[in-house]
C-alpha cells in the first residue's frame, strides 16, 4: 500500500511541477508578449472616429464599430493565432522566419546551397510524424522545384514580413507611450502638447536603455503592471456597461454591421484602418513564442487577455452610445473621475510595457535573419544564464530608439502614427497567413483544400483591412513602407552577396588531385601546431587555400578546415553539433570539421572550443580505425564522408585530459613557441583577462594495447600539434562585381554589400577568435 502511494506521489509531483512552470511562464508572458495587445484600447476608438466617421454621431454607428471590433478580435487573435498559428511552431520558436525555416527543411526552399544530407538526420529537422515522400499537392512541390525564381519570391515575402516586424518595433513604442501620456491633457487642460511629446520621448529613451537588463528581468518587472492594467480596464468596462448601456451586447448581431456600412459607405470602410488597431500585437504572440511556450501563451490569453479586453471594448462602446460628443477624445474620458489618476499611472506604465513585446520580437527576428544569412553580423548578447534563447542586440536597440523618438517628434499625433502602425501590422499578418497555408500543405501534410480555406478566410479579412489602411498612405502610412524598403534592401543585398561568394567558392574549389600531387608536405614546410582554416564550404577545398599556401612560407603540421554554419532548425543538440571527416590520405594530417548551430543558438565565447575540437578529431580517428572499410588505402571516391561526433559523453575517448589551472604550469609545458612569442602572449593575457581564465588542459595518449600503432602515431601527432599551439586562419575577402555585370548587380555588390561588410562586425569578432592567434590573408572575389 505504501509503495503504491509512493508511485502515485511520484506521478503527481512532475505533473504539479509542470503546472507550476506553466503558470509561471504564463505570468511572465504578460510582461513580454501581451503588453502591446493589452494597450490597444488607448487608441482604437480615437483612431476609428478620427476621420469622416465623426460625422455619424449616433448609437447605431457605435454598435456597428463594436461589432467589427469584437469579431475582428475574436477571429484573428483568438481563432487564427491562439488556436491555429501557435500550433505551427518550429520546435518552440515562432515568427515569419520560423515558418520559413520549416518550409526550407520540408520543401528544400533554401537559396544557400550549403545544406547536407547529414543535416536531415538532426533530431529536430523534421516535424514529428512527417514522412518526406508523402504529402498533398505533389504538383505544387514539383512546380517549386522547377521554378527556382519562386524561391527568391518566397524569400522576399518573408523579408517583407520580417521588415514589418522591425517597423512594429519602431511604431509600437511611439503610439503606445504618446497615447498614454495624452491623458494628462484631459485633467491638466493647460498643458501644451509639445510638453506631452517631450515627456513621451523621455519615457521612450528610458525604455530602450532598460533593454540590456534582459527579457527575464523585464518580464518579472513588467508582468504585474500589465495584470493590474488588464483587471483595471476590465473593471472599468464592466462598470460602463452597467452604468451607461446594459444592452450593449446587442451590438454583436450582424444586423448592426449591415446598417453601419449602409449608412457610412466609404467612410465606414476607411474607418477599418482604426478598427484593425484592436488586434495589433497579435503577431508578437507568435514572434515571442521562443521566450515561452505555446501552452503558457494560450493560458494567459484565454483566461485574462480576451475577457478583460472584450469587457473594455464593450464598456467603451456603451459609454459612447450615450455620450456621442466624446467620440474623438479617446479612452480617458470613459474613466470614472475618482479613479482617473491611479488608472492614468497604470496606463502610462502599461504603455511602456506594451513596447516591450515588439522590441523582444524584433530582437528574435533579427537573430533569425542573421543566422539564416539575411542580416549583417551584429552583436548578440545572451541575457539569461538559466533560460536559453533570451537575447539583446545593442545595435538594433539603439537604431530602434533613434527612429522611434524621431517618429514621435515628427508626427506628434497618435492618429498619424496609427495609420502607419496599421499598415505594418496587417502586412505581417498577411505574410503569416500565406506561409501558414504552405505549412498546412507541406509540413502538416493536409489536403490543399484546408490550406485554401485558411488562406481565403483569413486572407480576405486581412486584405480588406489592409486596403483600408493603404488609403491613409499620405497621412503617415508611408512610414512603414519606407522602413520596410530600407530593411528589405539591407537583408536581400546581404543575402545576395553571401550567396554569390559561396557560389564562387563552390565553382573554384581546389582539385583534390592537385593536392595529392603535392605530397604529404603540400610542397611547403610543415611546422608544429594546428591550423584552423575557416571556410564556408562543406565539401572540397576552398580556392583561398591555394592563396594561403602561396603567401605563407610554412603551414601547420595538422590542418583542420573548419566550417561554422547555421542550419534551419532552432537549436542543435551538442551531441549533434560536430561533423568530422578526413581530407586526403592519413599521412597528410588534414581534417574537416563542420560545427552546426541553429538559428536560435547563441555562439558564445566558449573557452573549451579548441579542446572539444581536438577531442572530436581524436574520436573520429578512433572511429575510423574501428571501421573495417576505412582501413584500406585512400580512395578519392570516399572524399567527403563525415561522421557525427558526440561531445558530451567522455566514454570511449581516446585521449586522457589533465588540467593545468595555473598560468606558470601551462608555460612550462613543452612548446615550440619562442620566448618572444610567449612574452607577447603573456602581455596579451594581461590586457584581456578573459583569455587567461580559460581552461588549460594537456592531452595524453593512454597506453592501450588494443589500439593500433598507426592510430597511436596519428593521435600523438594531433596531441603534440595541440600543445604546440593553435592558429586561426581566415580569408579577408573583398567581393567585387565583374566588369560585364549589370548596373544593378554592380550597385548591389560594389556599393551595397561592400558598405554593409565594412560597417558590420567582422567574422573573427562574431566567432570569438583571439586576435593573438589570428592570421588573415586578403583575397578579391570577382563574382
N, C-alpha and C positions, 0 to 999 in steps of 0.2 A: 504493500500500500504506500509506504514511504517512497519507494523507488518510482512508482507511478506519479506521485505528487511532484517528485523532483524533475521528472521528464516534462510534466505539464508546466512547471515553473520555468524550466529552461526554454520551452517553446514560447511562453508568454513574454519572457524578457526581451528577445530580439524583436518581437512584434511591438512591444511597448517602446523599445528604443527607436524602431522605425517611425512610429507615430510622433515621438518626441522630436526626432530630426525633421520630420515633415512639417510639423508646426513651427519649428524654429526657422526653417527655410522660408515658409510662408510668411512669417513675421518679418524676416529680413527683406523679402521681396517688396513689401510696401515702400521701403525707403529707396529702392533702386529701380524696380520695374514699373511701379504704378504711380509714381509722382506726377508724370506728365498727364496720364489719363484722368487722374483724380482732380486736377486743377482746371480741366476744361470748362466747368460751369462758370468760371470767372469771366469768360469772353464769348461763349456760344451765342446767347440771346442778343447780346450787344452787337456782335458782328452780323447776325442774321437780320436784325432790324435797322442796320446802319444805312442801307440803300433806299430804294424807292418803296420797299415794303413798309416803311414807317407811315406811308400814306393810308395803309389799311389798318386803322386802329379800331378793331372790333374783336369780340370774343371768338368768332369762328376762325379768324386768321390765326389767333394764338393756339386754338385747338389743332388747326392744321399743322402748325410748326411743331407742336408737341408730338403729334402722330409721327411725323417724319423723324424726329429725334429719337423717340422710343424704339421704333422699328429699325432704324439705322444702327442704333447702339446694340440692339438685340441680334440682328443678323450678322453684322461684321465682327465686332469684338467677341461676342459670346459664341455664335454659331460657327463662324469661319475660323477665327483664331483659336479660341479656347477649346472648341470641340474637334476641329479638323487639323488645322495647321500645326498645332503643338504636337500632334502625333507624328509629324514628318521630321522630327529632329534627327540630326546626324550624330548618333551616339551621345545625345545630351546637348548638342550645340544647335543654335538656331540662327536665322538671318538669311538674306538672299544668297550669300556665298556658301552657307552650309547646304542649302538646296542645290546650288550649282556643283558643289563637290560631290554630292550624292549622284548627280547625273553624270559627272565626269567618270565616276567609277563604274556605274552600271551601264552606261551607253558609250563610253570612250569618247567624250566630247572635249577633252583637254587639248589645247593647242601646243603645249610644251611636250616635245617627244622624248622626255627623259623617264617615262614610266616603264617599268619592267614587269615581266611575268611574276617575279617574286613578290612584287607589291600586292598582287591579288591574293596572296596567301596570308596576308595580315589578318589577324583575328577580327579586326573592326572594319575590314574593307567592304564586305557585302552585308546587306541588311539580313537579319535572321529570317530564314525561310526563303531567301531569294535563290532562284535557280537560273543561272546565266543563260541557258539555252531556251528557257521558256519565256513567256510574256505575251502581252497582247500587242496588236498593231505591228507585226514584223515588217510590213511595208514602210512604216514610218521610220523604223530603225535603219532599213536599207537606204531610205531617202537621205537620212542624216549622214550615213557613211559615204554615200556617193557624192553629195554636195558639201564639200569641205567649207565653203564660204558660210554655210549655215552655222558652223561652229563659231565663226567670227561674229555673226549677227547675235547669237545667243550670248556670247561674252559681252558684247556692247550693251545688251539688255540688262545683264547682271551688273555691269559697271554703272549703268544709269541708276539702278536701284541703290547700289552702294553709295553713289554720289549724293542721291537724295537723302539717304540716312545721315550723311555728313552735313547736308544742308539743314536737316532737322536739328542737329546738334548746335547749329548757329541760331536758328529762328525760335526754337522752343524756349530757351532761357530769356530771350528778348521779350516775347509776348507774355510769358507767364509772370515774370517779375514786374514788367511795366503794368500789366493788368491789376496785379495785387496792390501795387503802390498807388494806383489811381484812386483807390478807395479813400485816400487821405483827403481828396478834394470834395468828397461827399459831406464830411463834417467840417473840415478846415477849408471853408469856401474861399478864404483869402489867399490860399496857397497857389502860387503860379505853377503852370505846367512844366516849365523848364526845371523847377526845383524837384518835381517828381521824377523827371528824366535823370537828373543828377543823382538822386538817391538810388534809382534803379541801377545806374552804372556802377555805383559803389558796391551794391549787393552782388552784381554780376562778377566783378573783379574778385570779391571775397570768395564766391562760389568756386571759381576756377582755381584760385590759389589753394583751396582745400583739397583738390583732387589728388595731390601726391600722397595724401594720407591713406588712400586705398579704398576699394569698394566695400570691404568688410566693415571698416571703421565708420565709413559714411553711412552704411546701411543701418548699423546699430544706433547711430546718432539720429538719423532721419526717420526711421520707421515709426517711432512714437508720434512724431509730428503729423505724419500722413494719417495714421489711425485716428488721432484726435480730430483732424480736419474732416475725415470722412464721416465720423459719427456726428460732428457738428453740423455739416451741411445736410446730412440725412435727417437730423432732428429739426433743423430749420425748415427743410422741405415738408416734413410731416406737419409741422405747425402751420405753415402757409396753406397746405391743403385743407386742414380742418378749419382754419380761420377764414380763408377767403373763398374757397370754392370746393366743397367736398365732392362735387360731381365731375371733377376734372378727369376721372377715369374714363368718362365717355369719349374723350378725345382719342382713345386708342382704336376707335372704329374707323374703317376705311372711308366712311361717309364724309368725314371732315377733310381727308386728303383730297377727295374729288372736288369738294366745294372750294378748298384752298386754291387749287390750280385753275378752276373755272373763274374764280374771282380775280386772282392776281396775274394769271397768264405768264408772260415772260418775266415779270418782276419776281414772281414766285420761284421760277426756275433759277434765276440769278442768285436768289437768296439761299439756294442749296449750298453755295460756297461758304456760308456761315454755319449751316447745319452740320456739315461734314466735320467741323472742328470738334464735335462731340465724341468722335471716335479717334481723334489724334492721340497718339501714344499706344495704339494697339500694336503697331509694328515693334515697339520697344519690348512688348511682352515676349515676342519671338526672338528678337535680336539679342536680348539679355538673358536668354534661356541658359546659356553656358554658366552663368553665375549661380544658377539654382537648378531646380528640376521641374519638369512639366507638371508633375502632380502637385507640387507646392504652389506653383503659379495658378493652377486651376482652383485649388482650395481657396486661395486668397481672393480670386476674382468672384467665384460663385457665392461665397459666404459674406463678403463685406463690400467689395467694389461695386458689383452690379446692383444690389438693393439700395445702397446709400446714394449712388449717382442717379438711379431712376427716381427715388424719392425727391432728390434735389431738383431734377428737371421738371417733375410734375408739380412740385411746390412753387417753383419759379413761374411756371405757366399759370398756376392758379392765381398767383399774385397779379400777373399781367392781365389776366382776363377781367379783373375788377379795377385795375389801375392802368389803363392803356396808355396814359400820358407818360408812363415810366418806361416805355418800350426801348428807348435808345440809351438809357442810363446804365443798365447793367446789373450785375449781381448784388452790389452792396445796398441797393435800395430795398431789397427783399429781406434784409436782416432786421429783426426787431431791435428797436433802439437800445434797450437795456444791455444787450449782449453784443453790440456793434464792435466796441474796441477789442474785447477778447477774440472775437471771430476775425477781426482785421489782423491782429498779431499772428494768429494761427494761419490765416490765408497767406500772409507775406512769407512766413516760414515754409508753408506748403508749396508756394510758387518757386521758392529756391530749390526745394526738393524735386519739384517737377522737372527741373532742368537736368537733374542727376540721371534720370532714366536714359535720355538720349545721349548724354555725354558718355555714359558707360557703353551704350550701344555703338557709339562712334568709335571708341577705343577697340571694341571687339571686331567691328567691321574692318577697320584699318589693319589690325593684326592679321586677319584672314586674307585680306587683299595682298599684304606684304608676303605672307607665306606662300601664296599661290602665284607669286611673280607679277602682281599687278599694282604694286606700290613701291616707291623708293625706300631704301633702307632707313629705318628710324630706330630710335632707342626705345625698347620695350622693357618696362620695369615690372617685375613680379612683386606685387604689393603685399601678398599674404604668405607667411611661412607655412601655414597649415592648410589653406584652401587653394588648390591648384587652379590656375586659369584666370585669376583676378589680376588685371594689369593696369598700367598707367603709361601713357605715351606723352612725354613732355612737349615735344614739338607740336603735336596735334592739339594738345591742351591750350597752348598759348595762341596758336592760329585761330582756334575757335573763340577764344576770349576776345581777341582783337576784332574779329569780324562781327561778333555778337554785339559788342559795345558800339561798333560803327553803325550797325543796323538800327540799334536803339536810338542813337543820337540823330541819325539821318531821317528816320521816319517819324519818331515821337508819337505815333498813333497806332493803337492796337489793331484797328481795322485794316490799315495798310499792311502791317506785319501779318495779320491773319490771312489776307489774300495770298501772300507769299507762302505762308505756312501750309495752307490747304493744298496748293499745287504739289508741294514736296511730299506731303503725306499720301495723297492719292496716287502719285506716281509710284511710290514704293509699294503700295498695296496692289496696284495693277501688276507690277513685276512679280510680286509674291504669288498672285493668283495664276499668272501664266506659268511660272515654274512649278507650282503645285499641280497643275494639270499634267505636266510632263512627269512629275513624281508619281502620280496615280497610275500612269501608263507603264513607265519603265522600272520603277522601284517597287511600288506596291503590286504591280503586275495585274491590275484590274482591267476590266473591259474599257475600251476607249469611250464608250457611251457615258460612263461615270465621269470621266475627265471632261468631256464636252458639257455635261450638265453642270459640273462645278464651274467651268470656265464661263459658260453662258450666264449662269445665275449671278455669281458674284462679280464677274467681269462687267456685266451690263449695269449693275448698280454703281460700281466704282467709275465706270465710263461716264455715266450721267453726271455724277458729282464732279469728275474732272472737267467735263465740258463746261460746267457752270463756273468752275474756278478759272479756266482759261479766258473767260470773258473779262477777268479782272487783271490781266497781264499788265496793262498800262498803269493800274493803280497798285503797284507794288508786286504784282505777280511775276514780274521779270526777274526778281532776285534769285529764286531757286533755279531758274533756267540758266542764268549766267553762272551761278556757282556750280551747277551740275556739269555745264560745258567745260569749265576750268578743271574740275576734278576728274572728269571723264578723260579729258585730253592728257592730263598727267598720268593717269593709270594706264591708258591704252598705249601711249608713247613708251612708257617704261616697259610694259609687257612686250611691245613690238621689238624694242631694242634688245631685250634679253633673248627673245625668240630668234632674231637674226644672228646674234652672237653664237647661240647654241648651234644653229644650223651651220654656221661657218666652221665651228669646231668639228661637227659631225662629218662634214664633207671634206675636211682637210686633216683627217687623222693620220698619224704616222703609221706606215706599213709595219706590221709585225715582222715581216720577212727582213726588212731593213734593220730592225732592232736585233734580230737573230744573227744577221751578218756581221754585226759589230763585236760579237762575242760577249762573255760574261763581264768584261771590264767596260763595255759600251764605248770603247775607243778612248776613254779618258781615265784619269787616276781615280780610284775608289778609296775614299778616306773613311776612318771610323765614324760611326754616327748613323742616325736615322734621318732621312729627308722626307718630310711630308709634303707632297706636291698636290696643291689644291687644284681641282678641276671640276667642271660641271658635267663632264661626260660620265656615263655609267658603263660604257663599254669602250674598248680601244684606248689608244694613247693620244692625248691631245697634241695639236701641232705646236703648241707653246713649249713642249718638252724638248723638241729639237732646238728651239731658241735658247732654252736653258743650257743645253749641252754646248752650244756654240759660244755662249757668253761667259760661262763659268768654267774655270780651269780644272776643277775637280768636282766629283759628286760623291754622295754618301754611299757607304757600303750597303745599306739597306734602304730601298726606295719604296715608299708607300704612296700610291695615287689615291688621294682622299677626296671623296665627293660627299659634301653635306647637302642633302636635298630635302625638299618638302614633298610629302605625298598627300593626296586629297582625302585625308582622314583627320579627325580632330586630334587624336593622340596616338602615339606609337608606344607600345609597351617596351620597357628597357630590354626585355628578353628577345624582342624582335627588331631592335634598332640597328644592330650591326650586321652587315653583309660583307663577308671576306672572301677573296679569291686570289689566285696566283696569276701573274703575268710572266710568260716565258718559262724556260726550264728552271729547276730549283737552284742551280748554281748562280743564276742571275740575281737572286735575292730581291725580286720585285713583286710587290703585292698590290692588290686593290682593296680598298675598304670604302663601303658606302654607309654613311650614317644617316638614318632616316628620321625625320621629325614630322609630326602632324601640324596642321595649320593653327592649332591652339597651343602646341608645345612651346615653352619658353626655353630658348637655348641659353642656359646660364653659364657663368664662368666657372666651369666645373674643374676643380683642382685635380680631379682624378682622371681626366680625359686621356692623357698620354699613357697612364698605366692601364686603363681599360683597353686602349688600342693595342698595346703590346700583348696584353693577356688574350685579346681576341685573336690576334695573328698566331699566337702560340697554340691556342686551342684549334685553330684551323690547321696548323701544321700537323698536330697530333691526329685530328680527324681525318686528314688526307692520307696519313700513313696507315690508318686502320682500314681505309677503303682499298680493297684489293685492286680495283680497276685503275687506281691512280698510281700504282707502283710501277707501271710500265714507263717506257721512255716518253718524252714530251711529244704531244700531238697538237699541232696548231688548230685542229678542228675542235678541240676541247677548250679553246680560249674563250673566256667569258663565263665559265662555270663558277658559281659562287655558292656559299653556304651561310645560313643564318646562325650566328654565334650567340649563345646565351651568356649574358654577362653578370646576372645576379646570382648564379649558382657557381660556387667555387669548387664543387665536387668535380673530380676529373681534370683539374687544372694541371697542366704540365710544368708549371713554374711555381716555386716557393717564393714568398714575399717576406722580406724583413723590413721593418720600419726604421727610418733614420729621422727622428724628430728634430734633432739638433742641426744647426747650420754647419757647425765645425765638423761634425761627423760626416756630413754629406760632401764637404770639400776635401776631406782627407781620403775619400774613396778613390780608387783608381780611375783616372780620366785622362783623355787625350787633350784636354784644354790647356792652353798655355797659361803662364802666370798672369799675363796682361789681360787675357780674356776672363780669367777668374776674378781679377780685380775689378774689371768692368761689370761683371755680373753682380759682385758684392755691392758696388755703388748703386746699381740699378735696383737691387732688392731693398736697399736703404731708402731709396726715393719712392718705391712702390711697395709698402709693407705687405699688401695682399699677396705678392709673389713669394715673399719669404715665409709666409704662413702656409704655403702649400705642403701637402703631404709628401714627404720624401721617403721613397722606398728603394730597396735594392732587390732585384730579381736574381734567383738562383735556380740552376737546373739540377733537380734532385737525382741522386744515383738510383736509377731504375733499370734493372737487368732486362725487363720486358721491352724497354724502349730501344729501337734500333740505333746503330751508331750514326747513320746518316741523319736521323731525326734529332739526335743529341747535338750533332755538329751544327745543324741549322738553328736549333733553339739557342745554343751557345752563342752563335753569331748574332742572333737577334738581341740577346741579353747584353752582350758586350757593346753592341751598337747603341742600345738604350742608355747604358751607363756613360758612353762617350758623349752623349748629348743629342737632342732633337732639334732640328731646324725646320721652320715652316717656310715653304717656298710658294710664292704666289705670282701670278702674272698681273702686272699693272697695265691693263689693256685700254687702248683708245680705239673707239669704233668710229669709222667714217664711212659715208656712203660712196659708192663708186661714181666716177665721173659720168657714166652713162645713165645713172639713176634719174628718176623723175624729180620734179621740183618738190613734190610733197614728201617723197622719201628722203631727199636731202635735208629738207627742213626738219622732219621728224628725227633723223639720226644726228645730223651735224649741229642742229640748234637745240631741239627739244631734249633729246636723250643726253646729249653732252652737258647741257645745263643741269639736268637733274642729277647726273652722275657726279658732277663736280660739287654740288651743294648738298648731297646726302651723305650719310655716314659711310665710311669706307668698309669694304668687306672684312678687312683684318680687325676692325673695331667690332663689327657685328659678330664675328666668330670668336672674339675674345682671345686673339693671338698676341702673346707677349712680344713687344717691339724688339727686345734684345735678341730674340730667336727668329726674327722675320727677315726673309730675303725676297725682294721684289725685282722682277725683270720686266721692263717695258716692252710692249708689242702693239702694233697697229693692226686692227682688223678692218679690211675693206669688204663691206657687205653689200 
